Amino acid sequence: MTLTSQNGTLESPRAFGSGYLFGIPLGDLGFFTTLIMSTAVGFAAFFAATFCAIFVLLFDKAATGRMPDFTITYKFVGLPVGIAVLVLTLAYLGTLWIKRKLRKG
């Protein structure tokens, strides 16, 4: 998809560039916004992984007939996935924030 500017030249939207993810300018986030966004993505990953693990254990219960321990979903699936995603998003967004601070001087 290309856009035409006022002088008639073709421009493409910034979708892939430094600090852009699907057209969202992640490189312009502040320090606290970076922390909040990383934490929110970590929580979302925790809940999504836990949800999927609960359904896997429910299908296991239906197939085998034995009652599984559902605390496994929190301890061994949700928590590691949530922490890993939190660390990765903090590293990515923190790097973008540091690069922007160093660039502005």
Contacts in CASP RR format, 6 or more apart in sequence:
PFRMAT RR
TARGET T0000
AUTHOR 0000-0000-0000
METHOD contacts of the structure
MODEL  1
MTLTSQNGTLESPRAFGSGYLFGIPLGDLGFFTTLIMSTAVGFAAFFAAT
FCAIFVLLFDKAATGRMPDFTITYKFVGLPVGIAVLVLTLAYLGTLWIKR
KLRKG
1 12 0 8 1.000
1 13 0 8 1.000
2 10 0 8 1.000
2 11 0 8 1.000
2 12 0 8 1.000
3 10 0 8 1.000
3 11 0 8 1.000
3 12 0 8 1.000
3 13 0 8 1.000
4 10 0 8 1.000
4 11 0 8 1.000
5 11 0 8 1.000
13 23 0 8 1.000
14 20 0 8 1.000
14 23 0 8 1.000
15 22 0 8 1.000
15 23 0 8 1.000
18 27 0 8 1.000
18 99 0 8 1.000
19 25 0 8 1.000
19 26 0 8 1.000
19 27 0 8 1.000
19 96 0 8 1.000
20 26 0 8 1.000
20 27 0 8 1.000
26 93 0 8 1.000
26 96 0 8 1.000
27 93 0 8 1.000
27 96 0 8 1.000
27 97 0 8 1.000
27 99 0 8 1.000
27 100 0 8 1.000
28 100 0 8 1.000
29 37 0 8 1.000
29 93 0 8 1.000
29 96 0 8 1.000
29 97 0 8 1.000
30 97 0 8 1.000
31 97 0 8 1.000
34 90 0 8 1.000
34 93 0 8 1.000
34 94 0 8 1.000
34 96 0 8 1.000
34 97 0 8 1.000
35 90 0 8 1.000
37 89 0 8 1.000
37 93 0 8 1.000
38 86 0 8 1.000
38 89 0 8 1.000
38 90 0 8 1.000
38 93 0 8 1.000
39 86 0 8 1.000
41 85 0 8 1.000
41 86 0 8 1.000
41 89 0 8 1.000
42 82 0 8 1.000
42 85 0 8 1.000
42 86 0 8 1.000
42 89 0 8 1.000
43 82 0 8 1.000
45 78 0 8 1.000
45 81 0 8 1.000
45 82 0 8 1.000
45 84 0 8 1.000
45 85 0 8 1.000
45 86 0 8 1.000
46 78 0 8 1.000
46 79 0 8 1.000
46 81 0 8 1.000
46 82 0 8 1.000
46 85 0 8 1.000
49 77 0 8 1.000
49 78 0 8 1.000
49 81 0 8 1.000
49 82 0 8 1.000
50 73 0 8 1.000
50 74 0 8 1.000
50 77 0 8 1.000
50 78 0 8 1.000
52 77 0 8 1.000
53 72 0 8 1.000
53 73 0 8 1.000
53 77 0 8 1.000
53 78 0 8 1.000
54 70 0 8 1.000
54 73 0 8 1.000
57 68 0 8 1.000
57 70 0 8 1.000
57 72 0 8 1.000
57 73 0 8 1.000
60 68 0 8 1.000
61 67 0 8 1.000
61 68 0 8 1.000
END
